[in-house]
Amino acid sequence: MAITNRMPDPTKPVDVAIVGGGIAGLVCAWRARREGLSVAVLERETLGSATSSVAAGMLAPVTEAEFGEAGGRLLQLSLRSAQTWPQFAAELEELTGLDVGLLETGTLIVARDDDEARELERQLAFRRSLGLRAERLRASVARELEPGLAPTVRLAVDAPEDHAVDPRLVLAALRRACESRRVVLREGIAVESLTLDSAGQRVTGLALAAGERVAAGTVVLAAGAWTGRIAGLPEGAQVPVRPVKGQILRVRDPHGSGLVGRPVRFGGGYVVPRAGGVYAIGGTVEEKGFDTAPTVGGVYEVLRAAGELVPGIDELEIEQLLVGLRPGTPDNAPAIGPGALEGLVWATGHYRNGILLAPLTGELVAATLTGETRGLGELLAACAPERFGTAQERDAA
C-alpha cells in the first residue's frame, strides 16, 4: 500500500489502535504506518517515559541465553532480532537524522571469585553447545581489553556479537519517525478496556477512562507490565503478564568516557557505557508487583558488585536512580502476534529483552496486520500468545 500524507483524524476510526507508547508500541506504529495503515498510539503517560527509558539497552542474545524449552524459543527470536539491529538503526538514523547510540563492541562477562568462575565455565560450555560465539579469556587478557577491571577478576568470557544501544535515543528517533509518517500520537490517555462486538468474538476498539471510545480495525496491546490492567477480554483470551521490578542507576564520569568501553556483565548486574562518560549500572530483578520505590538494599548490592569489578565506579557522579517494571510472562518469553479474538494483536511480555526484540516485534506485528506472514511461521509460533491457554489450563499444568 502507498502511504498517504494525510494525518488520520483522531476522532474517526483507524486501521490500527496501539495501546502503549514504549519501544514496542512505537516500533509497531512505525512499521504499520509504513504499510499504509492509519495508526493511533495511546499512551497513559508520556511516550517512552516508562520502562523503555529505564532499560540498559543491551542487545545480548548470547549472554542472555537460558536453559530449557522457553529459553530456546527466546534465543531463536533474540538472534533473529539482533541480526537486524544494525540495519534497523541505520534506517532510523537515515529517516530521522538522529543517532541511536548503537555500540558494536561486544560484551564481556566477568567472574569475581572462584565460585563465579566455575559458574561462568558452565555457562560458557552451554553457549558453545548451542553454537554461539563465546570465548574464554584469562583475567589478564580481559584486563588488557578493559584496563578499568579490578586485578582480582578471576575469569572472563567475551561475547563479540552482543552489543548495546541507548534506549532513550532510540525512543526519540522512533517518535520522530512516527511523526514523519503521520501516526496519531496521544499522550496522557488511559485505556480502560477493549470493546467487543455483540457476539463477543471480535475486538472493535477501545474504551478510554475519560469516556471516549476509539474504533479500530485492529487493536495492538503493547502496554508492557500494565497489559493485564486493561479490561474487556474474556478469560480464555487473556495473556498473563506480570510486572518485574528493576532498579538502575545512571552515573557520569566528570572526566569523560573511558572507564569501560563495552558492556561488562557479572553475577547480578551490569555496567553499560553511554556517550559522554555516562554509564548505566543495574539491575535488580524483584518480584514485587507494581512497587516502583527505589530501595537502599537493591542499589547497594548492585553498586557493591560493580565496584568490586570496576573500582573506578566509586568516583562517578550519580545522575539518576530509576525503577522500571519489566513485563514478564510465565515463561519470560514475549507474546507477539494474533490472539484468541479477531481484531487483537499482542506485542508484550518482553521481560528483559524489550530493546533487543524491538525490530523483530515490529516486523512480526506488521506482518500479522497485513497478512504477509510467509516465512515467519516458525518465529510467530515461538512467541504465540495462545501458548498459555486459559487460567484453568495453566493451573492444571
N, C-alpha and C positions, 0 to 999 in steps of 0.2 A: 504493500500500500504506500502511496505517496503521502508525505506529511503535509498537512495544511498549515498555513501561517496564522490561522485564526485561533485566538485564545478561547478555550472552551468556557462557556458561561457557567459559573459555579451554581447557578440556580436551576440548571437543566440537567437531565440525566447524562451520565458519562459512560463510556465503554468500560472503564476500569476505575474503581474507587479503592485506594490503598490505605489501610489503617496502619499508621506508624511511619514517622519520618526520620528513622535512623538510617544506617547504611543499607540495610536490606530493603526498606521501603523506597528509598531514593533511587537505588540502582534498578529496582523493578520498574519504577516510574519512567526512568530514562529509557530503558530498553523497550518498554511497552509503547511509549510515545514514538520511538524510532520506527516501530512497526505500523505507525499511522493511527493508533488508537487514541481516543481522547481520555485523559487521565487526570484524576484529582487525588492528592495526598492529604490526608487528615492527620494532624499531629496534635496530641493533647498538650504539649508544651511548646518549646521552640525546636525547629528542625535540627536534628543531630545533637541535641543537648543532653541526652540521657546516656545510656550505656555505651553507645558507639564512640562518643567523645572521650570516654574514660579508658577505652581499650588501649593496650600496649601496641597493637598493630603488628604482631608477629605473623609472618607468612611461613608457618613452620609445620608442614605435614610430616617431616621426618622426626623432629623432636617431640611432636605431639602424638606419634603413633602409639596405639594402645592394643593390649591383648584382647582376644575374644572376637566373636562374630560382628558385634556392633563396631568394634574398633577397626575391623577390616573394611566394613562398609564406609565408615568415615574416612579412612585412608584413601579409598578409591575416589571419593568426592574431593578430598583435600588435594591430592596430587593433580587431578584434572584442573582444579581451580588455580592452584599455584602456577601451573604451566601457562595459564592465560593472563596472569597478573602483569607481566611486562607490556604486553600488547594493550591490555585494559588501561594501564596507567598512561601509556603513550597516547591512546585515543582521547582520554580525558584531558590530558595536558594540551593536545592539539586543538581540541574543541574550545576549551575554556581559557587557555593561556596561563593556567595555574599549575604550579609544581605540586605533586602529591607526596614528595619525600620518600620515593622508593629507594631503599638501601639494599643493594645486591652484594652483600659482603659474606654471606653465610652466617652460621650461628655456632657458638662454642658452648658446649655443656661441660661443666667442671664439677669435680668432687672435692669436698673439703677435708675428708678424713678417709680412713681405710674402709669403714662401713659403706660410705657413699661410693668409694671407688669400686667395691665389689658389686654394688647395685648397678653402677654405670657399665661395668663389664657385661652384666646380664642384659642390660638394655641394648648395648651395642650388638651383642650376639643376636638378639631378637630382630633388630633392624636389618642386620645383614641377612638373616634368614628370609626376610621379605624382599630382598634385592634392593634395599635402599642405600643410597650413598652416605656412608658414615665412616670416619677414620679415627682410629685410636691414636692419641697423641701423648707423648711423655709430658710431664708437667713442665719441663724446661722448654720444650718446643711450644707449648701453649703460652708460656710467658714471653717467648720471642714474638709470637703473634700479637699478644696483648700484654705489653710491659706493665700495665696497671694491675695485673693479677698479683695476689699475695704469694710470697715464696713458699707458703705452706700448702698450696694446691697440690693434691695427690695425683690427679689424673684428669684428662680432658678428652672429649670427643668432638671432632669437627664435623658439622653437617653443612657442607658447602652450598647446598641448594635451598636452605632455609633462610629467608630474608626478612625484611621488615618494611613497614610503610608508616607514615604519620596519619593516623585516622582523622585528625582534625583538618588536615589539608585535603584529604580525600573527600570528606563531607562538604567542605567549601566548594570543591570542584564539582561534585555531584549536584549540589544546589544550583550552581551556575549552569550546569548542563541541562538540568530540568527547566530552569527559567528560559534558557535559549530555545528549548523545544516547546515552550508554552504549556508546560504542565501546570495545572492549578495547584498551588501550594497553600494550604490553610493551616495556620498555627493557632494554638490555644483552643483547639476543637476537641472536645471529649466525646468519643463514640460510646454510646450506651449499649447498643445491641445491634445485631443483624436483623434485617427484616426478611420474611419468607413469603412465598406465595400462599394462596389459600389452602393448598394441599400440603404445605409444609415440606415440599420436596426440592424447592429451588430458592437460593438466596437472591433477593431482588434489590438490596441496597442496605442502607444504614439508618438507624435512628440515633440522633445526637442528643446529648444531655440537655441541650437548650430547647429541645422540642422539634427542631428541624429534621427533615428526612432527606436523604440523598439517594436518588435512584441510580442504579448502576447495572450494566450487563453482567459484570463480574466484580466480586469483592476479593481483594488480596489481603489476607491477615498477616501483617508484618510488624506486629506490636510488641515483639520481644517478650520480656518477662511478664508483661501486662496482658498478653493474649488471652489468658484464661479469665480475665475480668470482663471480657466482652460477652454479653448475654445473647440469647436468641437461638442458640444451636440446640437441637435435640441431643440427648446424651450420647447416642451412638455415633454422632458426627463430630464429637469433640476430640481435640488432641491435647493430652496432658502436658502442660508447660509450667515449670516452677521457677521462682527466682533463686539464683545462687549468688550470694554477696561476694564482692571482690573489692579490696582496698588497694589503692595505688598512689604513689607519690610522684609528682613532677618536681625535679630538682634541677638546679642550674649551677654550672661551674663558672664563676665570675672571670676566670682566665680563658674561657673559650673551650672548644672541643678538644678531645684527645685522651680523656680518661680511659675510655674503651671505644673501639671503632666499629664494633659489631655487637649484636645481641649476645649477652652472656647469660646462660641459664644454669640454675643449680637447684638442689632439692628444696622445693617450697617457694621458688621465686625466680626473678629475672631482673637484668639491667638492660634497657634498650636505649641506644643513643638516638637523639634527635638532632636537628640542625641547631647551630648556635650555642653549643655547650649544654643543651637540655637533655635530661635523662628521665626515662620512666622506670620506676622501681616498684615492683609488685611481686606477685599479687596473691592475696589470700583467697581461699575457697571455703566459703562458710554457708552452711545450710541454715539460714536464719530468716526465712520468709522475706518480707518486704522491708526489713530493717535496713536503713541506709545510714545509721550513725557510725562515724569513724571511731575506732577504739584504740587505746594505747597499746593493748596487748597485740592486736593484729599488726599494727605498724612496727612495733618493737621487734617482733620476730622476723619480719621481712628485712628490716634495716640491719639487725644483728647479723643475719646470714650474709647479706650483701656486703656488709662492711668487712667480714672475715675474709671474703674472696677478693674484694676490690677496696683496699683500705682507704684510698683517696676519696671515697664516698663521704667519709666523715667531715670533709671540708666543704662539701657542697651546700648551697643555699636552697632551702625548701620554698618552692613556689606555690604548690597546691597539694592538699591531701584530698583525694577523690574516692568516692564509693560508687560502684556500678552494680547492677543486677543482671547477671548473665541469664539468658533463657535456656533452662535445661529441660530435656525430655527424660523419660525413664531410662533410655539407653544413651543419653547425652549425644545423640546424633540428630541432625536437623530434620524438620518436617517441611519439605518443599514439594509443591505440586498440587494436583487436584485432590479434593477431599471427598467425603461421602455424599455431599449435596452438590447438585449442579449450581453453577454460578459462584462457587467458592474455591479459591486457591490459597494454599498456605505457603508462608515464607518466614518460618520462625524456628525456635528451638536450636539455634546455632551454638549455644553454650560458649565455649572458649574460642570458637573459630569463626565468629561473625565477619571479621575483616577479611580473613583468608578466603572464606567461601563467597564473598560478595559477587565477584564476576560470574561464578557458576550459578548462584542464586538468580541473578538477573537473566542469564541465558535460559535456565530451566523454566522460570515463570513466563518469560516472553514466549517461549516455545509452546507452553501449555495454553496460553491465551490465544495464540494464533492457530493452534492445532498442528504446528510444524514440529513434531517430536521425533521424526525419523532419525535414527542413530543415537537417540538419547534414552532409549528404554531402560537400559541397564542402570544408568545414573538415576533416573527417576524412581526406579524400583528400590535403589539403595536408600532413598530418603522419603519413601512413600508415606504420607501422613496416615493412611489407613492401616499401617502395620501394628498400631497399638490396640486396635479393636475397641470394644465397649468397656466400660468400667467393670462389668461383671466378668468379662473375659480376662481382663488384667488381674482381677482379684483371684481368679481361679488358676492363673499361670504360676 
